[in-house]
């Protein structure tokens, strides 16, 4: 039996409390918490293998902590993931300047829907799943991006795990550049990163300059082919995804494993998400695995960038499954 509950999450700076939406599988005790009013983030995720429930995502637990957090935990990244060098790009003959929110490196970072209020447009519970759909409507008022859009994100909890589907619609009257990404930090019950291994579906590694801007590609080294240990490994690296066909659908599957516990988390992305960024925070208790539709600085290099005509959409899907 699946249900959706709501619960308050304390107010930010004296405003009314935010509302967590909790998708629950009552039979297994699995659950996912979504916070529409703060960027639509997946704040917590707990799935079960056998008799053990595993915390897989655990973002800041209070409204004030969310406001203070600078890690973009679980952030939806639109209309661009990663970085735009100095916030400057050209599109169809015109120059645009985005706000630079990564001042240390002089970049625009991760779009601008993180922290914005999404609205709930659909809730559904059936014997097989719980579904929550949320929408953020953008009027085109951020400097450097005068292109209105509507971003719909749908979370589904089922016996197969959790699915995130997105659809970005160009609601303006002109063409617009578009790219999407997701920035979750995964953990397996806070296991030390050094105890984990990673299996990645990758074709090549993207090289970065001193501003963390893409400047080329290299073949994947032998130490990153197949499954490799994360022991003493530090990553802040984008990769080009390699896809395989499963049941007629192209997909790329990244697998985070805890060998000593015999548990694995599979992160499967649809073929519209052609890139993966992996980042290991210094605290070494989680790892960011970030599916993206486009490369770093795609607004300038065009790699993976989607150009949407009025009424067109960019869409894709990410699935999380524990085994």
C-alpha positions in Angstrom: 0.0 0.0 0.0 1.4 3.4 -1.0 0.4 6.7 0.7 1.4 10.4 0.6 1.7 12.3 3.8 2.6 15.9 4.5 4.5 17.4 7.4 5.9 20.9 8.2 9.5 21.7 8.0 10.3 24.8 10.2 10.1 28.3 8.8 12.9 30.1 7.0 13.6 33.6 8.4 10.2 33.9 10.0 8.1 32.8 7.0 5.5 30.1 7.2 6.8 26.5 7.6 7.7 24.6 4.4 5.8 21.4 3.6 7.5 18.1 3.1 5.6 15.6 1.0 6.4 12.0 2.1 5.8 9.2 -0.4 5.5 5.9 1.6 5.5 2.2 0.8 3.7 1.0 3.9 4.4 -2.6 3.2 8.2 -2.2 3.1 8.8 0.9 5.2 10.5 2.6 2.3 9.9 6.4 1.8 11.0 9.5 0.0 10.6 13.1 1.1 10.2 15.9 -1.4 10.2 19.6 -0.6 8.4 21.5 -3.4 8.7 24.9 -1.9 12.5 24.7 -1.8 13.6 23.8 -5.3 11.5 20.7 -5.5 14.4 18.7 -4.0 14.3 15.0 -3.0 15.4 15.7 0.6 15.5 12.1 1.9 15.3 8.6 0.4 15.2 5.3 2.3 14.9 2.0 0.4 15.1 -1.6 1.7 17.1 -4.7 0.8 16.0 -7.7 2.7 15.4 -6.8 6.3 17.6 -3.7 6.2 16.5 -0.2 5.2 19.2 2.0 3.8 19.4 5.8 3.8 20.4 6.8 0.3 19.8 10.5 0.3 19.8 12.6 3.5 19.8 16.4 2.8 19.9 19.0 5.5 17.1 18.3 8.1 15.9 21.8 8.8 14.8 24.8 6.8 17.6 27.0 8.2 20.1 24.3 7.4 18.8 24.1 3.8 19.1 27.9 3.4 22.7 27.8 4.7 23.7 24.8 2.6 26.0 25.6 -0.3 26.4 22.0 -1.7 23.4 22.1 -4.0 22.2 18.8 -2.3 19.6 17.1 -4.5 19.2 20.3 -6.5 17.4 20.3 -9.8 19.7 22.1 -12.3 18.0 24.1 -15.0 18.3 25.8 -17.5 21.9 24.8 -17.3 23.8 22.3 -15.0 27.4 22.8 -14.0 29.2 26.0 -15.2 29.0 28.8 -17.7 32.3 30.5 -17.9 32.1 34.0 -16.5 28.3 33.8 -17.0 28.7 35.0 -20.6 27.4 33.3 -23.7 26.1 34.1 -27.1 22.9 32.7 -28.6 21.6 33.4 -32.1 23.8 36.4 -32.5 23.1 38.1 -29.2 25.4 38.2 -26.1 24.0 37.4 -22.6 25.4 37.8 -19.1 24.1 35.5 -16.3 24.6 36.3 -12.6 27.9 34.9 -11.4 27.1 32.8 -8.3 30.5 31.0 -8.2 32.6 34.1 -7.6 35.7 32.1 -6.6 36.0 30.8 -10.2 34.1 33.6 -12.0 31.3 31.3 -13.2 27.6 31.1 -13.3 26.7 27.8 -11.6 23.9 25.3 -11.8 21.1 27.3 -13.2 18.6 29.2 -11.0 15.7 26.9 -10.0 17.4 25.7 -6.8 15.6 27.0 -3.8 12.7 28.3 -5.9 9.1 27.5 -5.0 7.6 24.7 -7.1 3.8 24.0 -6.9 2.2 20.6 -6.6 0.1 19.8 -9.6 -0.6 16.1 -9.1 -0.7 13.5 -6.3 -1.5 9.9 -7.0 -1.5 6.7 -4.9 -2.3 3.3 -6.1 -1.5 -0.3 -4.9 1.7 -0.1 -7.0 3.1 3.4 -6.5 2.9 6.9 -5.0 3.4 9.8 -7.4 4.0 13.5 -6.9 4.3 16.0 -9.8 5.6 19.5 -9.2 6.0 22.5 -11.5 8.1 25.7 -11.6 7.0 28.4 -14.0 9.7 31.0 -15.0 8.7 34.3 -16.6 12.1 35.1 -18.1 13.2 37.7 -15.5 16.7 36.5 -14.5 19.4 38.7 -16.2 21.0 36.9 -19.0 18.2 34.3 -19.6 15.1 36.0 -21.0 13.5 32.7 -22.1 10.3 31.7 -20.2 9.9 28.0 -19.4 7.8 25.6 -17.3 9.8 22.8 -15.6 7.8 19.8 -14.4 9.4 17.1 -12.2 7.6 13.9 -11.3 8.7 11.6 -8.5 7.4 8.0 -8.3 8.0 5.6 -5.5 7.3 2.0 -6.3 8.5 -1.5 -5.5 11.2 -1.0 -8.1 12.6 2.1 -6.2 12.3 5.7 -7.1 12.0 7.4 -10.5 12.6 11.1 -11.2 11.2 12.3 -14.6 11.6 15.8 -15.9 10.0 17.8 -18.7 11.1 21.4 -19.5 8.7 23.3 -21.8 9.7 26.4 -23.7 6.7 28.7 -22.9 8.2 31.7 -24.7 7.9 33.1 -28.3 11.6 32.6 -29.3 14.0 29.7 -29.4 15.9 29.0 -26.1 19.1 27.1 -25.0 18.3 24.4 -22.5 20.1 21.8 -20.4 19.1 19.8 -17.3 20.9 18.1 -14.5 20.3 16.6 -11.0 22.8 17.0 -8.1 22.0 14.2 -5.5 24.5 13.1 -2.9 24.2 9.4 -2.3 25.1 7.4 0.7 24.6 3.8 1.9 23.7 4.3 5.5 26.6 6.8 5.8 29.2 4.2 4.9 32.7 5.6 4.5 33.3 6.4 0.8 36.6 4.5 1.1 34.7 1.3 1.7 32.7 1.7 -1.6 33.2 0.8 -5.2 31.8 2.4 -8.4 30.9 1.0 -11.8 30.4 3.7 -14.5 29.1 3.6 -18.0 31.6 6.0 -19.6 33.1 6.6 -23.0 35.6 9.3 -22.2 36.6 11.7 -19.4 36.2 15.5 -19.9 39.2 17.5 -18.9 38.8 20.8 -17.1 40.9 24.0 -16.8 41.7 26.1 -13.7 38.1 27.5 -13.8 36.6 24.0 -13.9 35.5 24.7 -17.5 35.6 21.9 -20.0 38.6 22.1 -22.4 38.9 18.6 -24.0 38.3 14.9 -23.7 40.6 12.0 -23.0 40.3 8.2 -23.1 39.2 6.6 -19.9 42.2 5.2 -17.9 42.5 1.6 -17.0 41.9 2.5 -13.3 38.4 3.7 -14.2 37.3 0.9 -16.5 34.8 -1.6 -15.0 34.4 -1.5 -11.3 36.9 0.5 -9.2 37.5 1.2 -5.6 36.8 4.7 -4.1 39.5 4.1 -1.5 41.6 7.3 -1.3 40.0 8.4 -4.6 39.0 12.1 -5.0 36.8 13.0 -7.9 35.3 16.2 -9.3 35.0 15.0 -12.8 32.6 15.0 -15.7 32.3 12.0 -18.1 30.6 11.3 -21.4 28.1 8.5 -20.7 28.1 5.2 -22.7 24.6 3.8 -23.4 23.4 0.2 -23.9 20.0 -1.0 -25.0 17.7 -2.6 -22.5 14.2 -3.7 -23.5 14.4 -1.4 -26.5 15.4 1.7 -24.5 18.9 3.2 -24.4 20.2 3.8 -20.9 23.4 4.3 -18.8 23.7 2.7 -15.4 26.1 3.8 -12.7 26.3 1.4 -9.7 27.5 2.4 -6.2 28.4 -0.7 -4.2 29.2 -1.5 -0.6 30.9 -4.9 -1.1 31.3 -5.9 2.5 27.5 -5.5 3.0 26.5 -6.9 -0.3 24.4 -4.0 -1.3 24.3 -1.9 -4.5 22.5 1.3 -5.6 21.9 1.6 -9.4 21.4 5.1 -10.9 20.0 4.6 -14.4 19.7 7.6 -16.8 17.8 7.8 -20.0 19.6 8.6 -23.3 18.8 12.3 -23.2 21.2 12.5 -20.2 24.4 12.1 -22.0 26.8 13.1 -19.3 27.7 12.2 -15.7 29.5 14.3 -13.1 31.0 12.5 -10.0 32.2 14.4 -7.0 33.5 13.1 -3.7 33.1 15.6 -0.8 35.9 15.9 1.7 33.7 14.5 4.5 33.9 11.1 2.7 30.4 9.9 3.8 28.6 10.5 0.5 29.2 10.8 -3.2 27.5 13.1 -5.8 26.5 11.3 -8.9 25.0 13.8 -11.3 23.3 12.9 -14.5 23.2 15.8 -17.0 21.9 16.4 -20.5 24.9 18.6 -21.5 28.6 19.2 -20.9 30.2 21.8 -18.6 29.9 25.2 -20.3 27.4 23.9 -22.8 26.0 27.4 -23.4 29.3 28.2 -25.0 30.7 24.9 -26.4 27.3 23.5 -27.5 28.1 20.0 -26.3 24.8 18.3 -25.5 23.0 21.6 -25.6 19.3 21.4 -26.6 17.7 24.3 -28.6 14.0 24.4 -27.9 11.6 26.1 -30.2 8.4 27.6 -28.7 6.2 24.7 -27.4 9.0 22.1 -27.5 10.3 20.2 -24.5 13.4 18.6 -23.1 12.7 15.5 -21.1 14.3 12.5 -19.5 14.3 10.0 -16.6 16.5 8.9 -13.8 15.8 5.7 -11.8 17.2 4.6 -8.5 17.1 1.0 -7.4 18.6 -0.8 -4.5 19.7 -4.5 -4.8 
